[in-house]
């Protein structure tokens, strides 16, 4: 009985380790003249962390650009209900993300328990938006919602 339990644990561990292989993330133009050198990496890191917590592995991250994130976009985010009408946000950063779900056995089992099925499709064009008040911290205000 102990041997069978040990073999089963070893099998699960082998599958888990096999599916933990590194992934190559394609950052498409994360340069900005508007934001400091650490702001785009900071928000993309927060987004990757959020994606990974949901079992999502980002494949490609594209910054929408300095021109997109202006006063008109802040208003559009309010109109779409992403930001509260009385939000004092003065800046935003938007990304388009392609991702797939982790093939980690634990993530797959959790997904089956949560939704009854495991999503194996590649997802393209998900939009993630960050906003902040003057001198405030960046906060993810929207995920997956097509704003543009």
SESEBA-174434 format. One record per atom (N, C-alpha, C): atom name; x, y, z; residue number from 1. Coordinates in steps of 0.001 Angstrom, whole numbers, plus 500000, padded with zeros to 6 digits. Each point is the difference from the previous one (the first is absolute). Layout:
N
<'CA'; <X; Y; Z>; NUM>,
...
# end
This chain:
148
<'N'; <500822; 498813; 500000>; 1>,
<'CA'; <499178; 501187; 500000>; 1>,
<'C'; <500872; 501259; 500000>; 1>,
<'N'; <501053; 500007; 500818>; 2>,
<'CA'; <500895; 501148; 500050>; 2>,
<'C'; <500712; 500201; 498667>; 2>,
<'N'; <500383; 498872; 499367>; 3>,
<'CA'; <500679; 500102; 498716>; 3>,
<'C'; <499088; 500611; 498945>; 3>,
<'N'; <498730; 499609; 500004>; 4>,
<'CA'; <499057; 500549; 499018>; 4>,
<'C'; <499808; 501492; 500228>; 4>,
<'N'; <499903; 500397; 501249>; 5>,
<'CA'; <499850; 501415; 500318>; 5>,
<'C'; <501235; 500776; 499560>; 5>,
<'N'; <501174; 499435; 500242>; 6>,
<'CA'; <501251; 500649; 499602>; 6>,
<'C'; <500090; 500123; 498481>; 6>,
<'N'; <499611; 498927; 499269>; 7>,
<'CA'; <500011; 500060; 498543>; 7>,
<'C'; <499014; 501036; 499469>; 7>,
<'N'; <498824; 500063; 500607>; 8>,
<'CA'; <499003; 500989; 499575>; 8>,
<'C'; <500516; 501414; 500234>; 8>,
<'N'; <500594; 500238; 501161>; 9>,
<'CA'; <500552; 501329; 500307>; 9>,
<'C'; <501129; 500344; 499036>; 9>,
<'N'; <500838; 499023; 499696>; 10>,
<'CA'; <501102; 500227; 499061>; 10>,
<'C'; <499460; 500327; 498607>; 10>,
<'N'; <498939; 499313; 499604>; 11>,
<'CA'; <499392; 500269; 498700>; 11>,
<'C'; <499447; 501413; 499905>; 11>,
<'N'; <499263; 500409; 501028>; 12>,
<'CA'; <499456; 501361; 500019>; 12>,
<'C'; <501125; 501018; 499969>; 12>,
<'N'; <501039; 499748; 500755>; 13>,
<'CA'; <501145; 500907; 500048>; 13>,
<'C'; <500680; 500085; 498635>; 13>,
<'N'; <500148; 498875; 499325>; 14>,
<'CA'; <500635; 499988; 498680>; 14>,
<'C'; <499184; 500809; 499001>; 14>,
<'N'; <498676; 499814; 499997>; 15>,
<'CA'; <499143; 500773; 499097>; 15>,
<'C'; <500074; 501485; 500329>; 15>,
<'N'; <500004; 500328; 501269>; 16>,
<'CA'; <500055; 501393; 500422>; 16>,
<'C'; <501305; 500639; 499558>; 16>,
<'N'; <501105; 499327; 500224>; 17>,
<'CA'; <501292; 500549; 499611>; 17>,
<'C'; <500132; 500091; 498488>; 17>,
<'N'; <499448; 499029; 499292>; 18>,
<'CA'; <500076; 500018; 498534>; 18>,
<'C'; <499226; 501170; 499425>; 18>,
<'N'; <498928; 500393; 500649>; 19>,
<'CA'; <499185; 501089; 499460>; 19>,
<'C'; <500420; 501361; 500513>; 19>,
<'N'; <501029; 500076; 500839>; 20>,
<'CA'; <500450; 501272; 500552>; 20>,
<'C'; <501086; 500636; 499151>; 20>,
<'N'; <500258; 499464; 498829>; 21>,
<'CA'; <501071; 500529; 499178>; 21>,
<'C'; <499836; 501482; 499744>; 21>,
<'N'; <501112; 500684; 499796>; 22>,
<'CA'; <499957; 501438; 499773>; 22>,
<'C'; <499234; 500327; 498731>; 22>,
<'N'; <499556; 501216; 499923>; 23>,
<'CA'; <499310; 500444; 498802>; 23>,
<'C'; <500670; 501266; 499520>; 23>,
<'N'; <499926; 500222; 498704>; 24>,
<'CA'; <500612; 501185; 499412>; 24>,
<'C'; <498907; 501036; 499780>; 24>,
<'N'; <500118; 501099; 500693>; 25>,
<'CA'; <499017; 501069; 499913>; 25>,
<'C'; <500478; 501036; 499007>; 25>,
<'N'; <499137; 500361; 499072>; 26>,
<'CA'; <500317; 500988; 498971>; 26>,
<'C'; <499444; 501355; 500439>; 26>,
<'N'; <500895; 500902; 500379>; 27>,
<'CA'; <499593; 501373; 500310>; 27>,
<'C'; <500096; 500798; 498720>; 27>,
<'N'; <498899; 500585; 499580>; 28>,
<'CA'; <500005; 500795; 498791>; 28>,
<'C'; <499999; 501474; 500371>; 28>,
<'N'; <501095; 500654; 499755>; 29>,
<'CA'; <500164; 501434; 500190>; 29>,
<'C'; <499495; 500504; 501347>; 29>,
<'N'; <500760; 499735; 501029>; 30>,
<'CA'; <499681; 500529; 501320>; 30>,
<'C'; <500822; 501254; 500268>; 30>,
<'N'; <500044; 500871; 499009>; 31>,
<'CA'; <500740; 501244; 500181>; 31>,
<'C'; <499016; 501157; 500087>; 31>,
<'N'; <500414; 501019; 500744>; 32>,
<'CA'; <499119; 501135; 500220>; 32>,
<'C'; <500818; 501259; 500205>; 32>,
<'N'; <499498; 501100; 499490>; 33>,
<'CA'; <500586; 501303; 500283>; 33>,
<'C'; <499220; 500692; 501112>; 33>,
<'N'; <498835; 499469; 500310>; 34>,
<'CA'; <499102; 500603; 500980>; 34>,
<'C'; <500263; 499502; 501419>; 34>,
<'N'; <500351; 498729; 500152>; 35>,
<'CA'; <500168; 499391; 501313>; 35>,
<'C'; <501474; 499726; 500278>; 35>,
<'N'; <500340; 499907; 501288>; 36>,
<'CA'; <501384; 499738; 500376>; 36>,
<'C'; <500385; 498565; 499632>; 36>,
<'N'; <501283; 499734; 500033>; 37>,
<'CA'; <500528; 498700; 499563>; 37>,
<'C'; <499463; 498826; 500810>; 37>,
<'N'; <499547; 500223; 501228>; 38>,
<'CA'; <499527; 498872; 500800>; 38>,
<'C'; <498471; 499867; 500031>; 38>,
<'N'; <499253; 500947; 499454>; 39>,
<'CA'; <498537; 499920; 500080>; 39>,
<'C'; <499392; 498931; 499096>; 39>,
<'N'; <500456; 499894; 498770>; 40>,
<'CA'; <499465; 498949; 499122>; 40>,
<'C'; <500402; 498616; 500485>; 40>,
<'N'; <501270; 499775; 500371>; 41>,
<'CA'; <500324; 498681; 500563>; 41>,
<'C'; <499220; 499699; 501286>; 41>,
<'N'; <499756; 501016; 500815>; 42>,
<'CA'; <499244; 499788; 501239>; 42>,
<'C'; <498577; 499543; 499699>; 42>,
<'N'; <499318; 500681; 499088>; 43>,
<'CA'; <498621; 499615; 499692>; 43>,
<'C'; <499949; 498672; 499248>; 43>,
<'N'; <500964; 499753; 499109>; 44>,
<'CA'; <499984; 498706; 499300>; 44>,
<'C'; <500294; 498863; 500981>; 44>,
<'N'; <500838; 500249; 501011>; 45>,
<'CA'; <500256; 498998; 501029>; 45>,
<'C'; <498721; 499719; 500801>; 45>,
<'N'; <499282; 501061; 500389>; 46>,
<'CA'; <498740; 499818; 500743>; 46>,
<'C'; <499003; 499197; 499170>; 46>,
<'N'; <499970; 500271; 498701>; 47>,
<'CA'; <499089; 499281; 499112>; 47>,
<'C'; <500406; 498534; 499880>; 47>,
<'N'; <501299; 499729; 499825>; 48>,
<'CA'; <500479; 498616; 499931>; 48>,
<'C'; <499671; 499252; 501284>; 48>,
<'N'; <500183; 500666; 501128>; 49>,
<'CA'; <499697; 499395; 501299>; 49>,
<'C'; <498514; 499647; 500092>; 49>,
<'N'; <499133; 500903; 499548>; 50>,
<'CA'; <498553; 499759; 499996>; 50>,
<'C'; <499662; 498835; 499073>; 50>,
<'N'; <500571; 499999; 498809>; 51>,
<'CA'; <499754; 498911; 499049>; 51>,
<'C'; <500451; 498662; 500572>; 51>,
<'N'; <501208; 499965; 500544>; 52>,
<'CA'; <500533; 498748; 500547>; 52>,
<'C'; <499175; 499498; 501173>; 52>,
<'N'; <499440; 500903; 500802>; 53>,
<'CA'; <499170; 499571; 501126>; 53>,
<'C'; <498724; 499326; 499519>; 53>,
<'N'; <499619; 500243; 498748>; 54>,
<'CA'; <498811; 499397; 499413>; 54>,
<'C'; <500354; 498809; 499107>; 54>,
<'N'; <501275; 499578; 500031>; 55>,
<'CA'; <500442; 498878; 499179>; 55>,
<'C'; <500204; 500372; 498545>; 55>,
<'N'; <500084; 501298; 499708>; 56>,
<'CA'; <500186; 500478; 498630>; 56>,
<'C'; <501467; 500330; 499770>; 56>,
<'N'; <500524; 499557; 498871>; 57>,
<'CA'; <501388; 500246; 499640>; 57>,
<'C'; <500006; 500988; 498837>; 57>,
<'N'; <500535; 501211; 500222>; 58>,
<'CA'; <500023; 500980; 498913>; 58>,
<'C'; <500986; 499590; 498908>; 58>,
<'N'; <499594; 500161; 498753>; 59>,
<'CA'; <500860; 499709; 498854>; 59>,
<'C'; <500550; 501279; 499395>; 59>,
<'N'; <499159; 501027; 499966>; 60>,
<'CA'; <500380; 501255; 499358>; 60>,
<'C'; <499327; 501145; 500747>; 60>,
<'N'; <500774; 501045; 500280>; 61>,
<'CA'; <499464; 501196; 500639>; 61>,
<'C'; <500351; 501191; 499126>; 61>,
<'N'; <498975; 500762; 499628>; 62>,
<'CA'; <500205; 501170; 499142>; 62>,
<'C'; <499458; 501235; 500709>; 62>,
<'N'; <500831; 500990; 500181>; 63>,
<'CA'; <499597; 501280; 500573>; 63>,
<'C'; <499255; 500782; 498918>; 63>,
<'N'; <498839; 500543; 500340>; 64>,
<'CA'; <499213; 500736; 498997>; 64>,
<'C'; <500670; 501293; 499556>; 64>,
<'N'; <500869; 500549; 500814>; 65>,
<'CA'; <500738; 501198; 499601>; 65>,
<'C'; <499605; 501230; 500786>; 65>,
<'N'; <500897; 500958; 499986>; 66>,
<'CA'; <499795; 501241; 500744>; 66>,
<'C'; <498789; 500789; 499506>; 66>,
<'N'; <499746; 499974; 498689>; 67>,
<'CA'; <498913; 500793; 499430>; 67>,
<'C'; <498615; 499527; 500443>; 67>,
<'N'; <499866; 498711; 500293>; 68>,
<'CA'; <498699; 499435; 500363>; 68>,
<'C'; <499571; 500433; 501398>; 68>,
<'N'; <500941; 500055; 500905>; 69>,
<'CA'; <499672; 500283; 501398>; 69>,
<'C'; <500012; 501505; 500263>; 69>,
<'N'; <498857; 500596; 499757>; 70>,
<'CA'; <499849; 501438; 500193>; 70>,
<'C'; <498684; 500278; 500731>; 70>,
<'N'; <499598; 501276; 500080>; 71>,
<'CA'; <498767; 500368; 500705>; 71>,
<'C'; <498772; 499347; 499373>; 71>,
<'N'; <499989; 499884; 498672>; 72>,
<'CA'; <498864; 499364; 499324>; 72>,
<'C'; <499865; 498527; 500413>; 72>,
<'N'; <501128; 499314; 500147>; 73>,
<'CA'; <499955; 498591; 500408>; 73>,
<'C'; <499522; 499879; 501443>; 73>,
<'N'; <500417; 500916; 500868>; 74>,
<'CA'; <499512; 499987; 501383>; 74>,
<'C'; <498475; 500131; 499992>; 74>,
<'N'; <499471; 500893; 499168>; 75>,
<'CA'; <498547; 500173; 499891>; 75>,
<'C'; <499333; 498743; 499456>; 75>,
<'N'; <500631; 499378; 499002>; 76>,
<'CA'; <499441; 498764; 499427>; 76>,
<'C'; <499973; 498884; 501051>; 76>,
<'N'; <501057; 499898; 500805>; 77>,
<'CA'; <500033; 498993; 501064>; 77>,
<'C'; <498874; 500255; 501007>; 77>,
<'N'; <499680; 501269; 500231>; 78>,
<'CA'; <498871; 500333; 500890>; 78>,
<'C'; <498675; 499622; 499339>; 78>,
<'N'; <499854; 500314; 498716>; 79>,
<'CA'; <498765; 499672; 499269>; 79>,
<'C'; <499752; 498493; 499970>; 79>,
<'N'; <501060; 499223; 499864>; 80>,
<'CA'; <499882; 498542; 499939>; 80>,
<'C'; <499800; 499371; 501374>; 80>,
<'N'; <500073; 500813; 501043>; 81>,
<'CA'; <499808; 499490; 501353>; 81>,
<'C'; <501237; 499372; 500618>; 81>,
<'N'; <501122; 500158; 499328>; 82>,
<'CA'; <501253; 499455; 500510>; 82>,
<'C'; <500502; 500864; 501158>; 82>,
<'N'; <499868; 501298; 499842>; 83>,
<'CA'; <500319; 500951; 501066>; 83>,
<'C'; <498695; 500576; 500539>; 83>,
<'N'; <499979; 500290; 501281>; 84>,
<'CA'; <498844; 500667; 500604>; 84>,
<'C'; <499865; 501402; 499399>; 84>,
<'N'; <498783; 500480; 499891>; 85>,
<'CA'; <499763; 501338; 499453>; 85>,
<'C'; <500759; 501081; 500764>; 85>,
<'N'; <500123; 499831; 501311>; 86>,
<'CA'; <500690; 501011; 500811>; 86>,
<'C'; <501484; 499682; 500196>; 86>,
<'N'; <500530; 499083; 499191>; 87>,
<'CA'; <501409; 499638; 500095>; 87>,
<'C'; <500880; 501219; 499756>; 87>,
<'N'; <501064; 500083; 500754>; 88>,
<'CA'; <500952; 501096; 499846>; 88>,
<'C'; <501223; 499567; 499178>; 88>,
<'N'; <499866; 498898; 499272>; 89>,
<'CA'; <501104; 499512; 499169>; 89>,
<'C'; <500375; 501052; 498965>; 89>,
<'N'; <501299; 500200; 499849>; 90>,
<'CA'; <500484; 500978; 499030>; 90>,
<'C'; <500878; 499350; 498926>; 90>,
<'N'; <500406; 498749; 500232>; 91>,
<'CA'; <500835; 499301; 499037>; 91>,
<'C'; <499516; 498569; 499837>; 91>,
<'N'; <500255; 499440; 498816>; 92>,
<'CA'; <499680; 498593; 499772>; 92>,
<'C'; <501062; 499374; 499124>; 92>,
<'N'; <500084; 498689; 500087>; 93>,
<'CA'; <500884; 499199; 499149>; 93>,
<'C'; <499170; 498818; 499530>; 93>,
<'N'; <500046; 499724; 498706>; 94>,
<'CA'; <499248; 498882; 499444>; 94>,
<'C'; <500896; 499010; 499279>; 94>,
<'N'; <499637; 498718; 500121>; 95>,
<'CA'; <500740; 498924; 499348>; 95>,
<'C'; <499038; 499060; 499287>; 95>,
<'N'; <500498; 499426; 498929>; 96>,
<'CA'; <499309; 498892; 499342>; 96>,
<'C'; <500838; 498756; 500275>; 96>,
<'N'; <499330; 498922; 500431>; 97>,
<'CA'; <500716; 498804; 500435>; 97>,
<'C'; <499454; 498757; 499301>; 97>,
<'N'; <500906; 499186; 499514>; 98>,
<'CA'; <499665; 498658; 499527>; 98>,
<'C'; <500487; 499040; 501072>; 98>,
<'N'; <499184; 499004; 500347>; 99>,
<'CA'; <500400; 499058; 501042>; 99>,
<'C'; <499385; 498636; 499751>; 99>,
<'N'; <500524; 499021; 500727>; 100>,
<'CA'; <499428; 498650; 500030>; 100>,
<'C'; <499995; 499543; 501452>; 100>,
<'N'; <499233; 498980; 500289>; 101>,
<'CA'; <499955; 499478; 501359>; 101>,
<'C'; <501147; 499030; 500246>; 101>,
<'N'; <500478; 499990; 501217>; 102>,
<'CA'; <501073; 499104; 500408>; 102>,
<'C'; <499557; 498546; 499816>; 102>,
<'N'; <500955; 499164; 499619>; 103>,
<'CA'; <499714; 498573; 499890>; 103>,
<'C'; <500473; 499263; 501240>; 103>,
<'N'; <500236; 500743; 501049>; 104>,
<'CA'; <500372; 499426; 501287>; 104>,
<'C'; <498835; 499148; 500487>; 104>,
<'N'; <500280; 498790; 500414>; 105>,
<'CA'; <498947; 499052; 500386>; 105>,
<'C'; <499128; 500553; 501125>; 105>,
<'N'; <500596; 500721; 500936>; 106>,
<'CA'; <499227; 500565; 501107>; 106>,
<'C'; <499059; 501084; 499486>; 106>,
<'N'; <500486; 500846; 499086>; 107>,
<'CA'; <499149; 501036; 499408>; 107>,
<'C'; <498862; 499366; 499210>; 107>,
<'N'; <500302; 498930; 499264>; 108>,
<'CA'; <498971; 499316; 499220>; 108>,
<'C'; <498927; 499404; 500921>; 108>,
<'N'; <500425; 499356; 501073>; 109>,
<'CA'; <499032; 499418; 500933>; 109>,
<'C'; <499141; 501085; 500656>; 109>,
<'N'; <500637; 501104; 500393>; 110>,
<'CA'; <499260; 501104; 500622>; 110>,
<'C'; <498965; 500552; 499023>; 110>,
<'N'; <500395; 500166; 498753>; 111>,
<'CA'; <499083; 500509; 498984>; 111>,
<'C'; <498810; 499067; 499821>; 111>,
<'N'; <500262; 498699; 500011>; 112>,
<'CA'; <498906; 499031; 499869>; 112>,
<'C'; <499033; 500108; 501165>; 112>,
<'N'; <500520; 500222; 501196>; 113>,
<'CA'; <499120; 500147; 501166>; 113>,
<'C'; <499227; 501313; 499944>; 113>,
<'N'; <500657; 501067; 499527>; 114>,
<'CA'; <499358; 501323; 499967>; 114>,
<'C'; <498938; 500115; 498910>; 114>,
<'N'; <500343; 499561; 498786>; 115>,
<'CA'; <499087; 500234; 498880>; 115>,
<'C'; <499513; 498729; 499321>; 115>,
<'N'; <500561; 498863; 500346>; 116>,
<'CA'; <499578; 498749; 499394>; 116>,
<'C'; <500748; 499653; 498727>; 116>,
<'N'; <500861; 500892; 499521>; 117>,
<'CA'; <500781; 499694; 498807>; 117>,
<'C'; <501311; 500774; 500037>; 117>,
<'N'; <500960; 499541; 499210>; 118>,
<'CA'; <501289; 500686; 499940>; 118>,
<'C'; <500123; 500684; 498656>; 118>,
<'N'; <500303; 501266; 500024>; 119>,
<'CA'; <500120; 500825; 498805>; 119>,
<'C'; <501385; 499797; 499387>; 119>,
<'N'; <500051; 499461; 498791>; 120>,
<'CA'; <501281; 499759; 499340>; 120>,
<'C'; <500248; 500979; 498852>; 120>,
<'N'; <499064; 500907; 499768>; 121>,
<'CA'; <500138; 500933; 498876>; 121>,
<'C'; <500980; 501125; 500328>; 121>,
<'N'; <500544; 500566; 498944>; 122>,
<'CA'; <500822; 501194; 500139>; 122>,
<'C'; <499048; 501197; 499953>; 122>,
<'N'; <500189; 500937; 500902>; 123>,
<'CA'; <499162; 501192; 500045>; 123>,
<'C'; <500807; 501180; 499491>; 123>,
<'N'; <499412; 500746; 499079>; 124>,
<'CA'; <500705; 501123; 499395>; 124>,
<'C'; <499204; 501279; 500182>; 124>,
<'N'; <500722; 501089; 500200>; 125>,
<'CA'; <499374; 501317; 500022>; 125>,
<'C'; <499321; 500398; 501296>; 125>,
<'N'; <500282; 499306; 501101>; 126>,
<'CA'; <499439; 500422; 501289>; 126>,
<'C'; <500609; 501350; 500355>; 126>,
<'N'; <499192; 500888; 500585>; 127>,
<'CA'; <500485; 501336; 500338>; 127>,
<'C'; <500064; 500169; 501508>; 127>,
<'N'; <501117; 500511; 500453>; 128>,
<'CA'; <500196; 500293; 501415>; 128>,
<'C'; <500323; 501477; 500141>; 128>,
<'N'; <499294; 500662; 500912>; 129>,
<'CA'; <500154; 501438; 500208>; 129>,
<'C'; <500413; 500295; 501431>; 129>,
<'N'; <500891; 500946; 500129>; 130>,
<'CA'; <500466; 500480; 501297>; 130>,
<'C'; <499727; 501490; 500065>; 130>,
<'N'; <499669; 500484; 501176>; 131>,
<'CA'; <499774; 501432; 500199>; 131>,
<'C'; <500580; 500398; 501343>; 131>,
<'N'; <500258; 501289; 500127>; 132>,
<'CA'; <500457; 500514; 501288>; 132>,
<'C'; <499618; 501459; 500140>; 132>,
<'N'; <499857; 500389; 501253>; 133>,
<'CA'; <499774; 501400; 500323>; 133>,
<'C'; <501345; 500705; 499989>; 133>,
<'N'; <499976; 501306; 500075>; 134>,
<'CA'; <501247; 500773; 499998>; 134>,
<'C'; <500909; 499510; 501130>; 134>,
<'N'; <501216; 499623; 499637>; 135>,
<'CA'; <501020; 499485; 500926>; 135>,
<'C'; <499562; 498734; 500747>; 135>,
<'N'; <499009; 499290; 499485>; 136>,
<'CA'; <499516; 498779; 500639>; 136>,
<'C'; <500667; 498757; 499432>; 136>,
<'N'; <499572; 498845; 500509>; 137>,
<'CA'; <500504; 498708; 499541>; 137>,
<'C'; <499163; 499516; 498815>; 137>,
<'N'; <500628; 499264; 499086>; 138>,
<'CA'; <499279; 499409; 498881>; 138>,
<'C'; <499094; 498898; 500515>; 138>,
<'N'; <498783; 499952; 499471>; 139>,
<'CA'; <499024; 499000; 500412>; 139>,
<'C'; <499323; 499439; 498754>; 139>,
<'N'; <499890; 498676; 499949>; 140>,
<'CA'; <499307; 499362; 498877>; 140>,
<'C'; <498512; 500281; 500159>; 140>,
<'N'; <499426; 500705; 499039>; 141>,
<'CA'; <498590; 500383; 500092>; 141>,
<'C'; <499114; 499183; 499065>; 141>,
<'N'; <500590; 499265; 499101>; 142>,
<'CA'; <499212; 499212; 499061>; 142>,
<'C'; <500845; 498854; 499484>; 142>,
<'N'; <499347; 498894; 499772>; 143>,
<'CA'; <500694; 498905; 499345>; 143>,
<'C'; <499036; 499333; 499040>; 143>,
<'N'; <500504; 499678; 498847>; 144>,
<'CA'; <499255; 499265; 498977>; 144>,
<'C'; <498939; 500827; 499265>; 144>,
<'N'; <499649; 501163; 500511>; 145>,
<'CA'; <498945; 500794; 499375>; 145>,
<'C'; <500536; 500703; 498754>; 145>,
<'N'; <499358; 499816; 498833>; 146>,
<'CA'; <500451; 500718; 498800>; 146>,
<'C'; <499548; 501457; 500047>; 146>,
<'N'; <500926; 500891; 500258>; 147>,
<'CA'; <499696; 501423; 500091>; 147>,
<'C'; <500304; 500675; 498666>; 147>,
<'N'; <501084; 499591; 499353>; 148>,
<'CA'; <500369; 500579; 498688>; 148>,
<'C'; <499429; 499157; 498881>; 148>,
# end
